[in-house]
Structure formats: structure tokens, C-alpha cells
Amino acid sequence: MIYVTGDIHGDARDLISRFNSIRLIESDIIILLGDVGINYFLDSRERKKKKQISNFFPCRILCVAGNHEERPKNISSYCRNFYPEFGTFCYVEKEFPNILFPEDGIFCLENYKCLMLGGAYSIDKDYRLSNGLKWFKNEQMDEITKYNILKRLEYINRIDYVFSHTCPAQFVPTHLFLSNIDQSLVDKSMEKFLQQVYDMLDKDYLKGWYFGCLLYTSDAADDITRVDL
């Protein structure tokens, strides 16, 4: 069974509480839609969180890259390993083998083609920089990765499921914008890129697009969705 849920921002207890009533087994997969937050402080505090998550969940957790966290490729404790069952490379720490960060692009879930599209802009960037909080300059997908994904979609546009942190531009919930955010200052390049992706996909074939944080709002996707494959 595939389960999808949103941002936990480093709160391992929150994630565990969401699944307390579900009897998970080893073959299940959980997909976290970004802002997992276990690569934010980059110290022993997060080792404790990862240990809690790894010990509680018998299954593997696939993490989409968010914005309030460092990319695993820039963290020395992570290794880049190829996973044949997913058809892609994932970043993983030896101590926590069931917590995986797949690379952005096409990957497989059973017999279904899926897209992993991580990254987003932090609308609180200026606040973070002025208050000594962490901000990660590579929080958005780089241009080379975007280019490679779009080129591949020219040949493979029949995708079953898409998993991202933010959403295509046409689906941004403008009615939920925070009133204290000047939208003219918000970098919407990821949403524009995701719109390009959406426009290229075969809509008759696409079964679902799941995204996490609503970016501009006070809400996040913290419910659990079961994806029947």
C-alpha cells in the first residue's frame, strides 16, 4: 500500500501520530511531500528524530525535497545508491536505510511511472535571514535538472502519478494567500516549471498529482491519502 502525507517540519511525533491507527507492513511505502525537516539543523537533534522515525516505521519512506531543509546530496552522511525497484538513485544514510530521498525525475512504484519534483521558494526567506534562521540557497530545483526532466517528458509523457512539494501555477490556491505576504516579491519559478510539466503530461493517462505545503497559506497537507496501485 502507498500512503501520501504532507510536511512534518522535523516533528517525528507528528508523523508517528498520523499512522498510529494504521497497521503498516514492510512492503508499504510512505511518501512525504517535502519539508520533512530532518536535514535542517544538521546535528544530533536530527539523528534522534530519524531514529524515532526509522524505529517506528517497518516500511520505507520516500521523501520529496522541500524548501526548509538541506538537500541530502550536500550532506556528507548521505550516500547515493541505485534502487532497482524504483528505477532511480536515492540518497540514504547507512544508519537509517528506510528513509530515502529519491532524485528528482521519473521513478517507478510497482508498475507505475511516477515523477518526483522537489523544491520550492521560501516566502519567509527575508525573515529567516534577518533573524538568524537557516535558509538554503538550493531550496528550489536547479535549472539543469528542470531541463533534463522537460526533455525526457518530450519522449515519455504518460506518467501515472506526480509527487511534488508545491503545485503547478494554475492550481495555486490564490484564495488562501496570507494577507501579510507581498505576492509580487514571491519567486514563483517552481510553480511555472511545474505548470510546464503539467502541460506536457497526457491528462487522459495521469491518475493523480499530490503536493504538500501550499506555500502561500497557513495550511499544509497533513492528512494521509492512500494511493491504491
C-alpha positions in Angstrom: 0.0 0.0 0.0 1.2 3.5 -0.8 0.4 6.3 1.7 1.0 10.0 1.0 1.1 12.8 3.6 2.5 16.3 3.8 5.0 18.4 5.7 6.1 17.4 9.2 8.9 20.1 9.6 11.0 17.8 11.7 8.3 16.7 14.1 8.8 13.0 14.2 6.0 12.6 16.8 3.6 14.3 14.4 4.4 11.8 11.7 4.1 8.8 14.0 0.8 10.0 15.4 -0.7 10.2 11.8 -0.1 6.5 11.4 -0.8 5.2 14.9 -4.1 3.7 13.8 -2.8 2.1 10.6 -1.2 -1.3 10.7 1.8 -0.8 8.4 3.8 -3.7 6.9 7.3 -3.9 5.4 6.1 -3.7 1.8 4.1 -0.5 2.4 5.6 2.8 1.2 5.0 6.3 2.7 5.7 9.4 0.6 6.4 12.6 2.4 5.6 15.6 0.2 8.5 17.9 1.2 9.6 19.9 4.3 10.4 16.7 6.1 12.7 18.8 8.2 15.1 16.1 9.3 18.0 17.8 7.5 17.6 21.3 8.9 19.8 21.7 12.0 22.3 19.1 10.7 23.3 18.0 14.1 22.5 15.4 16.8 18.9 16.7 17.3 18.0 15.3 13.9 19.7 12.0 14.5 17.2 11.5 17.3 14.3 12.3 15.1 15.5 10.0 12.3 16.0 7.2 14.9 12.4 7.7 16.1 11.0 7.5 12.6 13.2 4.6 11.5 12.4 2.5 14.5 8.6 3.1 14.4 8.0 2.5 10.7 8.6 -1.0 9.3 8.3 0.3 5.7 10.3 2.6 3.5 9.7 6.4 3.5 10.3 8.3 0.2 10.9 12.0 0.9 10.3 14.8 -1.6 12.6 17.7 -1.3 11.0 20.7 0.3 12.4 24.2 1.0 13.1 24.4 4.7 15.8 21.7 4.6 19.2 21.0 3.1 19.4 18.7 0.1 20.9 15.3 1.1 23.4 15.5 -1.8 25.1 18.3 0.2 25.3 16.3 3.4 28.4 14.0 3.9 26.5 11.4 5.8 24.3 10.5 2.8 25.2 8.0 0.1 23.8 8.0 -3.4 22.6 4.4 -4.2 20.6 3.0 -7.1 17.4 1.2 -6.2 16.3 -1.1 -9.0 12.7 -1.4 -7.6 12.3 2.3 -8.0 14.4 2.6 -11.1 16.3 5.6 -9.8 19.0 6.8 -7.4 18.2 7.7 -3.8 20.1 9.4 -1.1 20.2 7.4 2.1 22.1 7.2 5.4 23.5 3.8 6.4 22.0 4.1 9.9 18.5 4.8 8.6 18.1 2.6 5.5 14.3 3.0 5.3 14.4 6.8 5.0 15.1 7.6 1.3 15.4 10.8 -0.7 14.9 9.9 -4.4 16.4 12.1 -7.0 14.1 14.4 -8.9 12.7 12.9 -12.1 11.0 9.7 -13.2 10.8 6.8 -10.8 8.7 3.6 -10.5 6.2 2.4 -7.9 5.4 -1.2 -8.7 4.4 -1.0 -12.4 3.5 2.7 -12.5 5.7 5.6 -13.8 5.9 8.5 -11.4 7.5 11.9 -11.2 9.4 13.2 -8.1 9.6 17.0 -8.3 11.0 18.6 -5.2 11.8 22.1 -4.1 10.0 25.4 -3.6 10.6 29.0 -2.7 10.6 30.1 1.0 8.2 33.0 1.3 9.7 33.7 4.7 13.3 33.9 3.3 13.9 37.6 4.4 12.5 36.9 7.8 14.8 33.9 8.2 17.9 35.7 7.0 17.2 38.7 9.3 16.6 36.5 12.4 19.4 34.1 12.2 17.3 31.2 11.0 18.5 28.8 8.3 17.8 29.4 4.7 19.1 27.0 2.0 20.1 28.6 -1.3 19.4 25.4 -3.3 15.9 25.0 -1.9 14.5 25.2 -5.5 15.2 22.7 -8.3 18.3 23.7 -10.3 17.9 24.6 -14.0 19.8 21.6 -15.3 17.5 19.2 -13.6 14.5 21.1 -14.8 15.8 21.0 -18.4 16.6 17.3 -18.2 13.1 16.5 -16.9 11.4 18.5 -19.6 13.5 16.9 -22.3 12.6 13.4 -21.1 8.9 14.3 -21.0 9.1 15.0 -24.7 9.5 11.3 -25.2 7.8 9.9 -22.1 4.7 11.9 -21.2 2.5 9.1 -20.0 3.0 9.4 -16.2 0.7 7.8 -13.7 1.4 9.8 -10.6 3.3 13.0 -9.7 4.6 13.9 -6.2 5.9 17.5 -5.6 6.2 20.0 -2.7 4.4 22.8 -4.4 2.0 22.7 -7.4 1.6 23.9 -11.0 0.8 27.6 -11.4 -2.8 27.1 -12.4 -3.6 25.2 -9.2 -2.1 27.6 -6.7 -4.9 28.4 -4.2 -4.9 32.1 -4.5 -7.9 32.5 -2.3 -5.8 31.2 0.6 -2.9 33.6 0.3 -1.6 35.0 3.5 -2.5 38.7 3.7 0.9 39.8 5.1 2.8 38.4 2.1 3.5 40.7 -0.9 3.0 38.2 -3.7 4.9 40.4 -6.2 8.1 39.5 -4.2 7.5 35.8 -4.2 9.6 33.7 -6.7 7.0 31.6 -8.5 9.5 29.9 -10.9 8.9 26.4 -9.4 5.2 26.7 -10.0 5.8 27.9 -13.5 8.1 25.0 -14.1 5.5 22.5 -12.7 3.0 24.1 -15.0 5.2 23.3 -17.9 5.4 19.7 -16.7 1.6 19.5 -16.3 1.0 20.9 -19.8 3.3 18.2 -21.3 1.6 15.3 -19.5 -1.0 13.1 -21.1 -4.0 14.1 -19.0 -6.0 11.1 -20.0 -3.3 8.9 -18.6 -2.4 10.9 -15.4 -4.1 9.4 -12.4 -3.1 11.9 -9.7 -0.8 14.8 -8.7 -0.1 15.1 -5.0 1.6 18.1 -3.5 2.4 19.2 0.1 2.8 22.6 1.5 0.5 25.2 0.0 3.4 27.7 0.2 1.4 30.9 0.5 -1.1 29.8 3.1 -1.4 28.9 6.8 -2.4 25.3 5.8 -0.4 22.2 4.8 -1.3 18.8 3.5 -1.1 16.9 6.8 -3.8 14.4 6.1 -3.0 10.8 4.9 -4.0 9.8 1.5 -4.0 6.1 0.4 -2.9 5.5 -3.2 -4.3 2.2 -4.5 -1.8 0.9 -7.1 
